[in-house]
Amino acid sequence: MRWRGGQRGGGGIEDRRGMGVGGIAGGGLGVTVLALLGYFIFGISPETTTQVATQLGAAGSQAEGERGTPEDDAGLFVDVIGGNVNAVWSDLLMGYRAPTVVLYETGTATGCGFGQSAMGPFYCPTDQTVYLDLGFWQQMQTQLGASGADFAKAYVIAHEFGHHVQTLTGASDDVRKAQARATSQAEANRFSVALELQADCYAGVWAANAARVSGGEVALTTGDLEEGLKTASAIGDDTLQQRNGGRVSPDGFTHGTSAQRVEWLRRGYQSGDPASCDTFRGY
């Protein structure tokens, strides 16, 4: 993937790495429950984090990290990709406002409660912030069988920005209301799946427009899409359930099957149009 061609990052990173774990409100129980949500790796759905934080009364406190563009390679990558994702959505969505991006290690306080690296990358709608522990890149490759390519990492980032888009468009709030009306957990999970697949599709939309808005400085190269699709396949609910030694239980799906995640990432990339990402059709 091309991203070092002089393209500047957005400069909107808050870097909390090396600061230690922030304050934890709600006690050890809150940390334990949130850590168990690590099963939903690769972006806990916004409504899940909000509900859990509310139930636990977790707020936490955290000293503010250094703001700007990180100087290390991994941090710079996040900043450049995030800046490009923001540029794409500013072009595609009227009234788009960029989220905050926080880099942290191990754990940190968030507007949705205490966040841990075991949760994977996630987006909190309460403070409109994407939280990334960059150690996930290695975990994604060695433990989940995903790709270690740059585009696979960028896909993770763009997926979380997709949740921010859903907050701005009201889709996340619509899902929360629909889940409140659901008569079973399986029905509520269907809406979570639709939300996650739409975020995958939005990641594909970003990838399709990245080169155009950056003048080619951020762009996919040969084989990049395939690496992203490999990662999408590795993190499907059915694949994760099998990897954890359990039986495949569709009623417990919250993010979609491997085939669905591949399909919607590809669909977003092929169309380059957010209108093609209506995963809620028929609901």
N, C-alpha and C positions, 0 to 999 in steps of 0.2 A: 504494500500500500504506500502511495506517495503522500507524505505529510511534512517533509523537512525542506520543502522548497522555498522557505522564506516566509510562509504563511505565519502571521503572528497569532498568538492565542488571544482569548477574550480578556485575559487578565483578571477574571472574576473568581479565581480559585481561593478558597480559604484553606490553608494548609495547617492541619492540627497534628501532623505526624511528629512524633517525638515529644509530645506534650503530656503523655500519660493518659489514663482513663479519667474522664470527667466525673462529676458528682452523680450519684444514683439515688433518685427519689423512688420510694416504693419498696426498697429493700431487696434482698437476694432473690425473693420469689419472682419479682419482676424480671430480673436478669435471666433467671432460669427459664421462665416461660418464653421470653423473647428469643433466647438462644435455641430453644426447641423449634422455633420457626425456621431454623436453618434448612429444614427439609424443602422449603419453598425457595431454594437457592435461585439466584439470578433475578432478583427484584421482587421483594415481597410486595404484594398488591397494596395500593394506597389504603383501601378500606380496611385491610387486615391490620396494618400497623396502627391506624387511627383507633380502631376498635380495641385492640389490645392495650394501647397506651391509656385509653380512657378507662378501661376496666381496672387497670393496675394503678391508676392515678400517678403514672410515672411522668415526671417532667424533667428532672435532672438539671444540672448547671455545668457549663463548660466555658473555660476561658477561650476567648477568640483567638484563632490562629492567625498566622501571617497571611495577608491578602496580596494578591497579585499573580504573577506568573512564576511558577516554580522553576528552579534552575536545573534540577535533575532530569534525566531523560524520561522517566516514567511520568513524572508530574507534568513535564512539558507536553508530553503526548496527550494527556487528558485535557490540558488547556487548549491545545491546538484543535483537537477533535471537537471539544465542547464549543469552542468559538465558531467552528464551521457549522456545527449542528444549529447553533443559535442563528447564524446567518441564513441558513436554509429556511428555518421556520419563520424568521422575520420576513422572508420573501413570500412564503406560502400562506401565512396565517395573519390576518389583519389584527393588530393590537397585541401581537406576541410580546411577552416579557420574559427575559432570560431568567432561569432559575439560578440559585446559588449552588456551587459545587464545593463540597467539603471532602478533603482527603484526611483520613485518620488511620490509626493503627489500633487494633484489638477492640476498642469500644469508645463510644462518645455519646454525649447527651444530644438529643434531637427534639424537635417539636412534637414528635410522635412517641416519645419515651426514650429509653436507653437503647442505643443501637450497638450491635456487636458484629464483628467480622463473620461470625458463624451464620449470620442472616444473609450473607452475600450482598452485592450492591443493592441499594434500595432508594426509593424516592419517598419523601415525607410531604404530603400535601399541606400539612398545617403550616410549615415554614417554607414551603415551596423550594426544597433543597434536595439535591442528589448527593447521597453519601457513598463514598468509595473507599474501601480498604484495598489497596493495590496488591496485597498478598493474594487476593482472589485470582489474579491472573494465573499464578502457578497452580493453585488448587483446581482451577477450571481445567487445566491441561492434564495434570497428573492424577487427579482423583475422579474427574468426570469424563475424561476421554475427549474433551473438546480440543479445538485447535488453539495453538499458541501464536498464531499469526496476528499481525497488527489489526487486520480488519475484524477478526474475531473479538478482539478487545474493544475495538471501536463500536461494534454491534452492541456490546453490553452497555456502553455509555449511551448510545443513541436510543436504546430500549428504555432506559431510565428517563431520558429527556422526553420520550414518547409519553410517559406517565404525566410529566409536567404539562404537555400539550393537552392531555385529557382533563387535567384540572382546569386549564384555561377555557376549554370548550364546554365544560360542564358534564362531560361523559362520566367522570369519576363520581360526581355527585348523583347522577342518574343511576349508576350501578348501586351505590349505597342505598338509595331509596328502593330500588327493585329488590335488593337483598333483604331489606327490612320487611317487604311484603311476601317474601318467599315462604312457602309452606314446609320446606324441608331444606336440610343442608345441601343435599345434592342439587336442588334447584338454585340455591344461592351460589354454589360453586360454578354453575354454568355461566353466570354473569362475570365471575372472576376470570374464567377462561376467556370469554369474549374480550374483556379488558386487556388481558395479557397478550392475546393474539393481535389485537389492534396495535399495541405498543411494538410488537415485532414488525408489523406492517409499516408502521411509522419509521422504524429503523431502516427498512428497505427504501422508503421514500427519501430519507436523508441521503442514503448512499447513492441513489440515482441522481441527486441534485448537487452532491458535494463538489464535483469538479466545476460545474457551471458557475456556482456562486463564488468559488475561490480562484477562478481563472486557471484551473488545472493544478493549483498548488496542493490541494487535498483531493485525492482521486484514487479510485480502485484500479489495480493493475491485474494482469492475467492471473487467474486462479484465486483471486481474493474472494469473490462471491462464493466459490465452492468451500472455502475455509469457513466463511460465515454460516453457510448451510450445514456444514459438519457440526458446528457448535450448536446451532439450533436443534439439530437432531439429538445431540448428546444431553440436552437439558429438558427434553420432553417429560411430562409426568409419568408416562408408561415406562420410559427408559430408566428414570430415576427410581421408580418403585422396584423395578427388576434388579437394578444395581444394589439396592438396599436389601435385597433378599426377600422381598415381600411379593405377594401376588398383585397383579394389575387390577386395580379397583377404579373403574371410570367414575363412580360417584364421588371419589375423593380427588379427582383432577381439579387443579386450580389454575394451571398455566396452559394446558393443552398438550396433546400428544406430540411426539417427535415429528410425525408427518404433518400435523397441523402447523407447528411452528416453522417448519421448513416452507410449507405452502405459503404462509402469510408473509414471511420475510421475502420470499421470491416475488410474490404478487406486488408488494410495495416497491421493490426494486424495478420490476418490469414496467410498472405504470408511472412511477415517479409522482403519483397524484394521491394526496390524502383521501380524496373521495372514493378511492378504490379500497379503502380500509374499513368498510362497514361490516365488522364482524358481528354486529348485533342484529343483522337482518334475519327476520323470522322469529325473533324473541318476543 
